[in-house]
Amino acid sequence: MEPTLMLADAAQAPVVFAPATGLLSYMWLLIAVPAVSALILLTTGRWADKWGHWLGCASVLFSFVLGAGMFFGLRDLPNRAVQQELYSFIPVGNLQVDFGFLFDPLTACFVLLITGVGFLIHVYATGYMAHDEGRRRFFGYFNLFIAAMLLLVLGNNYVMLYFGWEGVGLASYLLISFWYGRPSAATAGKKAFIMNRIGDAGLVLGIFLMFAQLGSVNYDVVFSNAGLMPTTTILVLGLLLLLGATGKSGQFPLQAWLPDAMEGPTPVSALIHAATMVTAGVYLIARSNPIFSANTTLQTVVVSVGALTLLLGCIIGSAKDDIKRVLAWSTVSQIGYMFLGVGLGGGAYALAIIHLLAHGFFKANMFLGAGSVMHGMNDQVDIRRFGALWKYMKITWLTFMMGWLAIIGIPPLSGFFTKEPIIVAAFARPGWTGWLYGLAALIGAGLTAFYMTRLFILTFHGPKRWTTAKEGSVDQHPHESPPVMTIPLIFLALGSIFAGMLMATPVAQWLTPVLGPPTEEHPKMGHLTITVLSLVLTVAGAGLAYALFRKGTALAPQPAGPVVTAARNNLYTDAFNEAVFEKPGKWLTRALVFVDNKGVDGLVNGLAALVGGGSGRLRRLQTGFVRSYALSMLLGGVLVLGAFVAVQLGWMG
Amino acid sequence: MGELVLNLPALAYPALAPMLLLFAAACAGVLVEAFVPRGARNAVQLVLSLLALIAALIMVVLRAGKVTAENAQTAAAAVSIDQAGLFLQGAIIVLGIVSMLLIGERTLETGGPFVAQAAITVGSELDRKQAAKESGATEVYPLALFAIAGMTLFVTANDLLVMFVALEVFSLPLYLLCALARRKRLLSQEAALKYFLLGAYASAFFLFGLALVYGFAGAVDFRAIHASVNNSPNNVLLLIVGLAMLSIGLLFKAAAAPFHVWTPDVYQGAPTAVTAFMAACTKVAAFGALARVLYVGFDGLGWEFTPVLGVIAVLTMLVGAILAVTQTDLKRLLAYSSIANAGYLLVGLLGGGKEGLSSMLFYLVAYGFLVIAAFGMLTLVRDADGEATHLSRWAGLGKRSPLFAGVFSFLLLAFAGIPLTSGFVAKFAVFGAGIAGGQTWLVLFGVLSSIILAFPYIRVVVLMWLNEPGETTPSVSIPGALTSTALMIGVLVTLVLGVWPSPLLDLTTNVSNFIR
């Protein structure tokens, strides 16, 4: 297939990016500076311990400033997109992959989010990790993550995206397992690794499919020709990309790793597992919008994944007692909203990205707030053992409150401006599915209000339920965290308040060249009705949680009905994974090992034992006998011969 | 009769020079054993071998500039030293040089990794004496040279008989090399015997196939075989069965399932330096020859055998990947990984065309350097009983020797195909060629199996970094200059081919044509 030919035939306007000039030709510096800083931090010895973390912060700040400069540099360009090819990476025949960058409005949003929020979290981490002897290495991995994440969003083709994709996975894996001593951290790292590998496989296969169909993996070529692919191909391609996206973003059916990933240090949870990396799936779908918009079945699948996950996350989040896990499931649920948005297509792409940006602020805010609480409470994470903390950590309380109000969507905080339009857009979906997804999003809003209020009230209000030395634990003396931690919290709280209001309209317009213009919505009910309904549901959910938990809660899990029990067990999704994937995998492996080591051998030995000898040889160190090896080769040889002949004679079609 | 003797075929010495030089150097090595005093032998042998290899490499490179379709074949077209053949020869020699550095290492333990006299009964009084004092046999150098020379002939053989002779020439020294481990001698001898018996068995398949092909085509050279496919009056089944048997012989050397059974035992038992040599160079030789047989000799069959070899590739990838998961010994783990990699190479090969061949060539080089470096690392982790290759012994190594564990982790990530390592580019290239050749199903299984295969690698990484070192955690020896050089080359190539692969990719694309 000749891509150039197809270009000429393309019905839609071809996607063209201008070459990068001026400041924008230094895009590579955005990645190189954190990467070099990571290298320095990871390779220098202890003498760098004193200043290493500040180097880490400075490199991210540099990227932020540079990114902001480029952001303004884009304004005057015709379609606000530039690309730059550094060198040809794989130049074989039809297989052409360049090492190139693309800077457009979508990338700009992500660069600013990653480096901006990333910088605040870096500063916070200098305080949070102050007493950890591995702090320098921690910042090394942290910088590595930033570099990989920037690579992911800056690449101008899918292979570059995949580089970043693997890089953030690796950094996340290293950071989850950062607390070496804990076996649970290693297990969580492993789980994250496996689930991400499954997702990655989807992405890789998708990339190969693109290459097979279009002969290129560059965004411009792929998007220009997306409409020319057969419907089934687009569907398969989209599903493969979606699999990749669900793996990275913790969406159904690959959601289980994300909450377990909370074993890592809290700044990691804030940066990677809330604000940036987990949104890579949303980025992938939004970036591939010409592919996803080309097939309605595909969009329905994405919307369904989003709706299902957002409810799943809410329900499980309501039953968890670990402060970080509640936040983690809330992340799963909020990303579900974003998937819902990108699945709806049209103007909702931009809504999803705006929600993503706002979410980056308020979720990072709450995660860091949770870290601040843990910092003051000897690393306690059980919300049943908090209570009345508002008196002791005022700044954390107030900033967390802003995050809480923002996520449940109380006007005029940011969540209201970003989540509401997605609910409206869901109702605007044509046909009965509009009702289905709209109601799911609406119910999700009520449930979000419930579990987040539960979290907030149990943590900061109600009676003290702290652990004491008497019950074999420690006496708690909660205190506010140092300024180096609270100042980033204050910034993030400001973001949680204003980001939504300020971004809602301009960002949607800003993203038009990438995602298309905002569209008129015609929801099933009036816009106002939906807004009122969702506010009522939110207040009802919050009120219910307040009524139930203002007097505190039991200190241990209470017997509960089937729904709560199911929610406590992650709605049995882990059990499902184990039964469907793990066990058969283990059995297959065992069977293969058996056949390989003992099967043919066992057959021979069994015969030998029957005639009364040979069993003593089993004691040898090696299980393999030459004769059984030869026998298996002979069997294989006979099969190969048979197959060759059968193919030749046409028996196999 | 006299006339026949005079009609010797013309030999193009410039083309044959690298091989002749290597064979001559190997023979000279045997003489060194006889005439040079014991104390100086190791140094003399090492220098002689390295010089011969480097000289041969230079000749290959020089020859590459002059070779054309007309002057590629010589010795009555029995050998075809074409572009692809020269590339394969060069790859074998370069990888041979790096392995030779590992083989030459004598500082890691007294007397080096090889036994002084393999004939002494294991466990006898004499054996204990030689284990304690005597330095290792220096015959390993000429043996390795013979093997390398045989391989260079093997990949350029343009006729099945020459190919068979070359197969035996490089196999026999390998069998011997496997038996020469200083430690765990019984295991080493068992490995050698197994390899020998099964290798002979596989050779028999090859020979039988050769006979059948001759029965069909009336000739053994690839040009005649190719021409006969459509013209011979004989039953084509003869040719098909013959090709199947030839493939079995070659797939055995390539360690493809179900002919892989020898690999774990032999890789584990052989001295680690020899294992590295086999894993890198034998793989190049086996796939080079397989490619030549399929591309040059049997191209006329229209690649109808692709589904059958495809099933073998799938089986190889899956068996290698799944069984690697349960391994508890690092050498066996790498052996199963080498089996799986044979499967990936087959995917590239079956992709067909220029792209398939070039991706396979790239993969062979990338994998060769990677695997030599990995096995080289294994020689460094030692305790009183020699190398400690059991997985459990590596727990917590990252705490003890962060540099070592860091480098090994990098190599494992390369094996797992993480981007910016040669492993990623190589896999990408072969899978891309598979897709381009319409073998999407192979790529599907390739991606699936590489996911499974990533798991055992990462398990080792986790084991090294996330466990506390115990009292029995072995120490990491300081490598000598030779091993350090080999490791450095391996790691550097793995990194460079991951970041900037285009020069080598260009080269493999340019050389991807066999002359029939």
Interface residues (C-beta under 8 A of the other chain):
Chain A: Y87 S88 F89 I90 P91 V92 G93 N94 L95 V97 V159 Y162 F163 E166 G167 L170 S177 Y180 A185 A186 G189 K190 F193 I194 R197 I198 D200 A201 V204 L205 F208 L209 F211 A212 L588 T589 L592 V593 D596 L621 Q622 G624 V626 Y629 A630 S632 M633 L635 G636 G637 L639 V640 L641 A643 F644 V645 V647 Q648 L649 M652
Chain B: L187 E190 L193 K194 L197 L198 Y201 A202 F205 V236 L237 I240 V241 L243 A244 M245 S247 I248 F252 A257 P258 F259 V261 W262 P264 D265 E304 F305 P307 V308 V311 I312 V319 I322 L323 V325 T326 K354 E355 S358 S359 L413 I418 P419 L420 V425 F428 A429 F431 G432 A433 I435 A436 T440 V443 L444 V447 L448 I451 A454 F455 I458 V462 W465 L466 W500 P501 S502 L505 D506 T508 T509
